[in-house]
Amino acid sequence: MHALRDFFTTDYGLLSAAVIALTLGMGVWYARFFQRHIREDTEAAARAARAR
């Protein structure tokens, strides 16, 4: 319990929480970004294959 109190009340704990949140947010953003571009490229390749 002392660790959680330190995590949310000290400056180094709050900075750690901010870094963890930022890292998780970046992971979600990159996953969605890559997923969207993979889907767009797959659709473009399928259209190109049908056009041949």
N, CA, C and O atoms as a Maestro MAE file, in Angstrom:
{
 s_m_m2io_version
 :::
 2.0.0
}

f_m_ct {
 s_m_title
 :::
 protein
 m_atom[208] {
  # First column is atom index #
  i_m_mmod_type
  r_m_x_coord
  r_m_y_coord
  r_m_z_coord
  i_m_residue_number
  s_m_chain_name
  s_m_pdb_residue_name
  s_m_pdb_atom_name
  i_m_atomic_number
  :::
  1 25 0.813 -1.180 0.000 1 A "MET " " N  " 7
  2 3 0.000 0.000 0.000 1 A "MET " " CA " 6
  3 2 0.866 1.257 0.000 1 A "MET " " C  " 6
  4 15 0.508 2.276 -0.590 1 A "MET " " O  " 8
  5 25 1.993 1.165 0.663 2 A "HIS " " N  " 7
  6 3 2.898 2.314 0.710 2 A "HIS " " CA " 6
  7 2 3.416 2.648 -0.694 2 A "HIS " " C  " 6
  8 15 3.611 3.817 -1.028 2 A "HIS " " O  " 8
  9 25 3.635 1.621 -1.505 3 A "ALA " " N  " 7
  10 3 4.130 1.840 -2.868 3 A "ALA " " CA " 6
  11 2 3.097 2.602 -3.704 3 A "ALA " " C  " 6
  12 15 3.456 3.500 -4.465 3 A "ALA " " O  " 8
  13 25 1.827 2.248 -3.565 4 A "LEU " " N  " 7
  14 3 0.780 2.955 -4.306 4 A "LEU " " CA " 6
  15 2 0.664 4.408 -3.854 4 A "LEU " " C  " 6
  16 15 0.462 5.305 -4.672 4 A "LEU " " O  " 8
  17 25 0.791 4.632 -2.562 5 A "ARG " " N  " 7
  18 3 0.725 6.005 -2.049 5 A "ARG " " CA " 6
  19 2 1.889 6.821 -2.602 5 A "ARG " " C  " 6
  20 15 1.711 7.971 -3.003 5 A "ARG " " O  " 8
  21 25 3.084 6.224 -2.625 6 A "ASP " " N  " 7
  22 3 4.237 6.913 -3.204 6 A "ASP " " CA " 6
  23 2 4.042 7.165 -4.695 6 A "ASP " " C  " 6
  24 15 4.417 8.217 -5.213 6 A "ASP " " O  " 8
  25 25 3.455 6.193 -5.372 7 A "PHE " " N  " 7
  26 3 3.264 6.305 -6.819 7 A "PHE " " CA " 6
  27 2 2.370 7.493 -7.177 7 A "PHE " " C  " 6
  28 15 2.626 8.190 -8.158 7 A "PHE " " O  " 8
  29 25 1.334 7.721 -6.391 8 A "PHE " " N  " 7
  30 3 0.371 8.771 -6.728 8 A "PHE " " CA " 6
  31 2 0.580 10.090 -5.990 8 A "PHE " " C  " 6
  32 15 -0.125 11.061 -6.266 8 A "PHE " " O  " 8
  33 25 1.530 10.149 -5.060 9 A "THR " " N  " 7
  34 3 1.692 11.390 -4.296 9 A "THR " " CA " 6
  35 2 3.063 12.039 -4.450 9 A "THR " " C  " 6
  36 15 3.216 13.215 -4.120 9 A "THR " " O  " 8
  37 25 4.053 11.317 -4.935 10 A "THR " " N  " 7
  38 3 5.387 11.917 -5.065 10 A "THR " " CA " 6
  39 2 5.611 12.391 -6.492 10 A "THR " " C  " 6
  40 15 4.938 11.953 -7.426 10 A "THR " " O  " 8
  41 25 6.560 13.286 -6.637 11 A "ASP " " N  " 7
  42 3 6.832 13.811 -7.969 11 A "ASP " " CA " 6
  43 2 7.370 12.733 -8.903 11 A "ASP " " C  " 6
  44 15 6.977 12.675 -10.068 11 A "ASP " " O  " 8
  45 25 8.254 11.887 -8.414 12 A "TYR " " N  " 7
  46 3 8.781 10.827 -9.274 12 A "TYR " " CA " 6
  47 2 7.722 9.769 -9.568 12 A "TYR " " C  " 6
  48 15 7.764 9.145 -10.628 12 A "TYR " " O  " 8
  49 25 6.788 9.556 -8.672 13 A "GLY " " N  " 7
  50 3 5.697 8.620 -8.932 13 A "GLY " " CA " 6
  51 2 4.748 9.160 -9.988 13 A "GLY " " C  " 6
  52 15 4.313 8.426 -10.876 13 A "GLY " " O  " 8
  53 25 4.430 10.436 -9.891 14 A "LEU " " N  " 7
  54 3 3.530 11.037 -10.879 14 A "LEU " " CA " 6
  55 2 4.181 11.109 -12.250 14 A "LEU " " C  " 6
  56 15 3.511 10.905 -13.262 14 A "LEU " " O  " 8
  57 25 5.465 11.396 -12.296 15 A "LEU " " N  " 7
  58 3 6.164 11.391 -13.590 15 A "LEU " " CA " 6
  59 2 6.202 9.980 -14.181 15 A "LEU " " C  " 6
  60 15 6.062 9.802 -15.391 15 A "LEU " " O  " 8
  61 25 6.390 8.991 -13.327 16 A "SER " " N  " 7
  62 3 6.358 7.610 -13.808 16 A "SER " " CA " 6
  63 2 4.980 7.267 -14.377 16 A "SER " " C  " 6
  64 15 4.876 6.624 -15.422 16 A "SER " " O  " 8
  65 25 3.940 7.694 -13.693 17 A "ALA " " N  " 7
  66 3 2.577 7.445 -14.177 17 A "ALA " " CA " 6
  67 2 2.352 8.138 -15.517 17 A "ALA " " C  " 6
  68 15 1.724 7.577 -16.415 17 A "ALA " " O  " 8
  69 25 2.867 9.356 -15.648 18 A "ALA " " N  " 7
  70 3 2.720 10.077 -16.911 18 A "ALA " " CA " 6
  71 2 3.447 9.356 -18.044 18 A "ALA " " C  " 6
  72 15 2.922 9.262 -19.153 18 A "ALA " " O  " 8
  73 25 4.639 8.851 -17.777 19 A "VAL " " N  " 7
  74 3 5.400 8.130 -18.807 19 A "VAL " " CA " 6
  75 2 4.694 6.838 -19.189 19 A "VAL " " C  " 6
  76 15 4.633 6.489 -20.368 19 A "VAL " " O  " 8
  77 25 4.164 6.132 -18.212 20 A "ILE " " N  " 7
  78 3 3.433 4.891 -18.497 20 A "ILE " " CA " 6
  79 2 2.209 5.197 -19.352 20 A "ILE " " C  " 6
  80 15 1.949 4.500 -20.333 20 A "ILE " " O  " 8
  81 25 1.452 6.237 -18.988 21 A "ALA " " N  " 7
  82 3 0.257 6.604 -19.755 21 A "ALA " " CA " 6
  83 2 0.630 7.023 -21.176 21 A "ALA " " C  " 6
  84 15 -0.040 6.639 -22.134 21 A "ALA " " O  " 8
  85 25 1.687 7.803 -21.309 22 A "LEU " " N  " 7
  86 3 2.133 8.242 -22.632 22 A "LEU " " CA " 6
  87 2 2.563 7.052 -23.485 22 A "LEU " " C  " 6
  88 15 2.225 6.983 -24.667 22 A "LEU " " O  " 8
  89 25 3.292 6.131 -22.905 23 A "THR " " N  " 7
  90 3 3.751 4.947 -23.631 23 A "THR " " CA " 6
  91 2 2.573 4.100 -24.095 23 A "THR " " C  " 6
  92 15 2.547 3.646 -25.239 23 A "THR " " O  " 8
  93 25 1.600 3.884 -23.216 24 A "LEU " " N  " 7
  94 3 0.422 3.105 -23.609 24 A "LEU " " CA " 6
  95 2 -0.377 3.824 -24.691 24 A "LEU " " C  " 6
  96 15 -0.872 3.193 -25.625 24 A "LEU " " O  " 8
  97 25 -0.500 5.143 -24.564 25 A "GLY " " N  " 7
  98 3 -1.205 5.917 -25.586 25 A "GLY " " CA " 6
  99 2 -0.512 5.833 -26.933 25 A "GLY " " C  " 6
  100 15 -1.167 5.696 -27.967 25 A "GLY " " O  " 8
  101 25 0.818 5.916 -26.923 26 A "MET " " N  " 7
  102 3 1.562 5.796 -28.178 26 A "MET " " CA " 6
  103 2 1.386 4.414 -28.789 26 A "MET " " C  " 6
  104 15 1.280 4.278 -30.007 26 A "MET " " O  " 8
  105 25 1.354 3.389 -27.945 27 A "GLY " " N  " 7
  106 3 1.151 2.031 -28.450 27 A "GLY " " CA " 6
  107 2 -0.184 1.871 -29.139 27 A "GLY " " C  " 6
  108 15 -0.275 1.245 -30.195 27 A "GLY " " O  " 8
  109 25 -1.230 2.439 -28.540 28 A "VAL " " N  " 7
  110 3 -2.562 2.371 -29.146 28 A "VAL " " CA " 6
  111 2 -2.580 3.152 -30.453 28 A "VAL " " C  " 6
  112 15 -3.128 2.683 -31.451 28 A "VAL " " O  " 8
  113 25 -1.982 4.341 -30.454 29 A "TRP " " N  " 7
  114 3 -1.973 5.172 -31.659 29 A "TRP " " CA " 6
  115 2 -1.228 4.468 -32.799 29 A "TRP " " C  " 6
  116 15 -1.724 4.420 -33.924 29 A "TRP " " O  " 8
  117 25 -0.047 3.927 -32.513 30 A "TYR " " N  " 7
  118 3 0.715 3.237 -33.551 30 A "TYR " " CA " 6
  119 2 -0.019 2.002 -34.061 30 A "TYR " " C  " 6
  120 15 -0.011 1.740 -35.264 30 A "TYR " " O  " 8
  121 25 -0.647 1.247 -33.184 31 A "ALA " " N  " 7
  122 3 -1.388 0.053 -33.618 31 A "ALA " " CA " 6
  123 2 -2.504 0.431 -34.577 31 A "ALA " " C  " 6
  124 15 -2.681 -0.211 -35.612 31 A "ALA " " O  " 8
  125 25 -3.267 1.483 -34.234 32 A "ARG " " N  " 7
  126 3 -4.348 1.920 -35.117 32 A "ARG " " CA " 6
  127 2 -3.805 2.484 -36.425 32 A "ARG " " C  " 6
  128 15 -4.374 2.240 -37.489 32 A "ARG " " O  " 8
  129 25 -2.707 3.237 -36.351 33 A "PHE " " N  " 7
  130 3 -2.081 3.810 -37.537 33 A "PHE " " CA " 6
  131 2 -1.637 2.712 -38.497 33 A "PHE " " C  " 6
  132 15 -1.944 2.769 -39.687 33 A "PHE " " O  " 8
  133 25 -0.916 1.714 -37.987 34 A "PHE " " N  " 7
  134 3 -0.438 0.619 -38.827 34 A "PHE " " CA " 6
  135 2 -1.602 -0.195 -39.376 34 A "PHE " " C  " 6
  136 15 -1.595 -0.584 -40.543 34 A "PHE " " O  " 8
  137 25 -2.596 -0.450 -38.541 35 A "GLN " " N  " 7
  138 3 -3.752 -1.226 -38.982 35 A "GLN " " CA " 6
  139 2 -4.477 -0.518 -40.127 35 A "GLN " " C  " 6
  140 15 -4.872 -1.156 -41.103 35 A "GLN " " O  " 8
  141 25 -4.649 0.792 -40.008 36 A "ARG " " N  " 7
  142 3 -5.335 1.556 -41.056 36 A "ARG " " CA " 6
  143 2 -4.550 1.520 -42.365 36 A "ARG " " C  " 6
  144 15 -5.134 1.323 -43.431 36 A "ARG " " O  " 8
  145 25 -3.248 1.708 -42.294 37 A "HIS " " N  " 7
  146 3 -2.441 1.729 -43.509 37 A "HIS " " CA " 6
  147 2 -2.289 0.343 -44.135 37 A "HIS " " C  " 6
  148 15 -2.221 0.221 -45.358 37 A "HIS " " O  " 8
  149 25 -2.236 -0.676 -43.323 38 A "ILE " " N  " 7
  150 3 -2.199 -2.038 -43.870 38 A "ILE " " CA " 6
  151 2 -3.494 -2.321 -44.629 38 A "ILE " " C  " 6
  152 15 -3.470 -2.884 -45.723 38 A "ILE " " O  " 8
  153 25 -4.630 -1.924 -44.036 39 A "ARG " " N  " 7
  154 3 -5.921 -2.137 -44.706 39 A "ARG " " CA " 6
  155 2 -5.995 -1.354 -46.012 39 A "ARG " " C  " 6
  156 15 -6.451 -1.884 -47.025 39 A "ARG " " O  " 8
  157 25 -5.550 -0.098 -45.999 40 A "GLU " " N  " 7
  158 3 -5.582 0.716 -47.223 40 A "GLU " " CA " 6
  159 2 -4.678 0.125 -48.298 40 A "GLU " " C  " 6
  160 15 -5.065 0.084 -49.466 40 A "GLU " " O  " 8
  161 25 -3.487 -0.332 -47.934 41 A "ASP " " N  " 7
  162 3 -2.575 -0.922 -48.909 41 A "ASP " " CA " 6
  163 2 -3.114 -2.243 -49.457 41 A "ASP " " C  " 6
  164 15 -2.944 -2.548 -50.638 41 A "ASP " " O  " 8
  165 25 -3.761 -3.021 -48.597 42 A "THR " " N  " 7
  166 3 -4.350 -4.289 -49.047 42 A "THR " " CA " 6
  167 2 -5.468 -4.027 -50.052 42 A "THR " " C  " 6
  168 15 -5.572 -4.711 -51.071 42 A "THR " " O  " 8
  169 25 -6.299 -3.036 -49.757 43 A "GLU " " N  " 7
  170 3 -7.379 -2.704 -50.691 43 A "GLU " " CA " 6
  171 2 -6.831 -2.166 -52.013 43 A "GLU " " C  " 6
  172 15 -7.366 -2.481 -53.076 43 A "GLU " " O  " 8
  173 25 -5.774 -1.363 -51.958 44 A "ALA " " N  " 7
  174 3 -5.177 -0.835 -53.179 44 A "ALA " " CA " 6
  175 2 -4.552 -1.951 -54.018 44 A "ALA " " C  " 6
  176 15 -4.625 -1.935 -55.247 44 A "ALA " " O  " 8
  177 25 -3.938 -2.915 -53.336 45 A "ALA " " N  " 7
  178 3 -3.340 -4.038 -54.077 45 A "ALA " " CA " 6
  179 2 -4.432 -4.901 -54.705 45 A "ALA " " C  " 6
  180 15 -4.261 -5.407 -55.814 45 A "ALA " " O  " 8
  181 25 -5.524 -5.068 -54.019 46 A "ALA " " N  " 7
  182 3 -6.621 -5.862 -54.588 46 A "ALA " " CA " 6
  183 2 -7.234 -5.153 -55.782 46 A "ALA " " C  " 6
  184 15 -7.576 -5.801 -56.771 46 A "ALA " " O  " 8
  185 25 -7.380 -3.834 -55.711 47 A "ARG " " N  " 7
  186 3 -7.905 -3.085 -56.860 47 A "ARG " " CA " 6
  187 2 -6.950 -3.168 -58.040 47 A "ARG " " C  " 6
  188 15 -7.389 -3.299 -59.182 47 A "ARG " " O  " 8
  189 25 -5.651 -3.094 -57.779 48 A "ALA " " N  " 7
  190 3 -4.650 -3.172 -58.851 48 A "ALA " " CA " 6
  191 2 -4.660 -4.556 -59.491 48 A "ALA " " C  " 6
  192 15 -4.495 -4.686 -60.704 48 A "ALA " " O  " 8
  193 25 -4.854 -5.586 -58.673 49 A "ALA " " N  " 7
  194 3 -4.877 -6.946 -59.221 49 A "ALA " " CA " 6
  195 2 -6.119 -7.160 -60.084 49 A "ALA " " C  " 6
  196 15 -6.049 -7.849 -61.101 49 A "ALA " " O  " 8
  197 25 -7.245 -6.583 -59.694 50 A "ARG " " N  " 7
  198 3 -8.458 -6.720 -60.507 50 A "ARG " " CA " 6
  199 2 -8.365 -5.923 -61.792 50 A "ARG " " C  " 6
  200 15 -8.992 -6.295 -62.784 50 A "ARG " " O  " 8
  201 25 -7.610 -4.848 -61.807 51 A "ALA " " N  " 7
  202 3 -7.499 -3.981 -62.981 51 A "ALA " " CA " 6
  203 2 -6.641 -4.610 -64.070 51 A "ALA " " C  " 6
  204 15 -6.702 -4.184 -65.223 51 A "ALA " " O  " 8
  205 25 -5.864 -5.588 -63.736 52 A "ARG " " N  " 7
  206 3 -4.971 -6.208 -64.726 52 A "ARG " " CA " 6
  207 2 -5.684 -7.017 -65.716 52 A "ARG " " C  " 6
  208 15 -5.060 -7.595 -66.606 52 A "ARG " " O  " 8
  :::
 }
 m_bond[207] {
  # First column is bond index #
  i_m_from
  i_m_to
  i_m_order
  :::
  1 1 2 1
  2 2 3 1
  3 3 4 2
  4 3 5 1
  5 5 6 1
  6 6 7 1
  7 7 8 2
  8 7 9 1
  9 9 10 1
  10 10 11 1
  11 11 12 2
  12 11 13 1
  13 13 14 1
  14 14 15 1
  15 15 16 2
  16 15 17 1
  17 17 18 1
  18 18 19 1
  19 19 20 2
  20 19 21 1
  21 21 22 1
  22 22 23 1
  23 23 24 2
  24 23 25 1
  25 25 26 1
  26 26 27 1
  27 27 28 2
  28 27 29 1
  29 29 30 1
  30 30 31 1
  31 31 32 2
  32 31 33 1
  33 33 34 1
  34 34 35 1
  35 35 36 2
  36 35 37 1
  37 37 38 1
  38 38 39 1
  39 39 40 2
  40 39 41 1
  41 41 42 1
  42 42 43 1
  43 43 44 2
  44 43 45 1
  45 45 46 1
  46 46 47 1
  47 47 48 2
  48 47 49 1
  49 49 50 1
  50 50 51 1
  51 51 52 2
  52 51 53 1
  53 53 54 1
  54 54 55 1
  55 55 56 2
  56 55 57 1
  57 57 58 1
  58 58 59 1
  59 59 60 2
  60 59 61 1
  61 61 62 1
  62 62 63 1
  63 63 64 2
  64 63 65 1
  65 65 66 1
  66 66 67 1
  67 67 68 2
  68 67 69 1
  69 69 70 1
  70 70 71 1
  71 71 72 2
  72 71 73 1
  73 73 74 1
  74 74 75 1
  75 75 76 2
  76 75 77 1
  77 77 78 1
  78 78 79 1
  79 79 80 2
  80 79 81 1
  81 81 82 1
  82 82 83 1
  83 83 84 2
  84 83 85 1
  85 85 86 1
  86 86 87 1
  87 87 88 2
  88 87 89 1
  89 89 90 1
  90 90 91 1
  91 91 92 2
  92 91 93 1
  93 93 94 1
  94 94 95 1
  95 95 96 2
  96 95 97 1
  97 97 98 1
  98 98 99 1
  99 99 100 2
  100 99 101 1
  101 101 102 1
  102 102 103 1
  103 103 104 2
  104 103 105 1
  105 105 106 1
  106 106 107 1
  107 107 108 2
  108 107 109 1
  109 109 110 1
  110 110 111 1
  111 111 112 2
  112 111 113 1
  113 113 114 1
  114 114 115 1
  115 115 116 2
  116 115 117 1
  117 117 118 1
  118 118 119 1
  119 119 120 2
  120 119 121 1
  121 121 122 1
  122 122 123 1
  123 123 124 2
  124 123 125 1
  125 125 126 1
  126 126 127 1
  127 127 128 2
  128 127 129 1
  129 129 130 1
  130 130 131 1
  131 131 132 2
  132 131 133 1
  133 133 134 1
  134 134 135 1
  135 135 136 2
  136 135 137 1
  137 137 138 1
  138 138 139 1
  139 139 140 2
  140 139 141 1
  141 141 142 1
  142 142 143 1
  143 143 144 2
  144 143 145 1
  145 145 146 1
  146 146 147 1
  147 147 148 2
  148 147 149 1
  149 149 150 1
  150 150 151 1
  151 151 152 2
  152 151 153 1
  153 153 154 1
  154 154 155 1
  155 155 156 2
  156 155 157 1
  157 157 158 1
  158 158 159 1
  159 159 160 2
  160 159 161 1
  161 161 162 1
  162 162 163 1
  163 163 164 2
  164 163 165 1
  165 165 166 1
  166 166 167 1
  167 167 168 2
  168 167 169 1
  169 169 170 1
  170 170 171 1
  171 171 172 2
  172 171 173 1
  173 173 174 1
  174 174 175 1
  175 175 176 2
  176 175 177 1
  177 177 178 1
  178 178 179 1
  179 179 180 2
  180 179 181 1
  181 181 182 1
  182 182 183 1
  183 183 184 2
  184 183 185 1
  185 185 186 1
  186 186 187 1
  187 187 188 2
  188 187 189 1
  189 189 190 1
  190 190 191 1
  191 191 192 2
  192 191 193 1
  193 193 194 1
  194 194 195 1
  195 195 196 2
  196 195 197 1
  197 197 198 1
  198 198 199 1
  199 199 200 2
  200 199 201 1
  201 201 202 1
  202 202 203 1
  203 203 204 2
  204 203 205 1
  205 205 206 1
  206 206 207 1
  207 207 208 2
  :::
 }
}
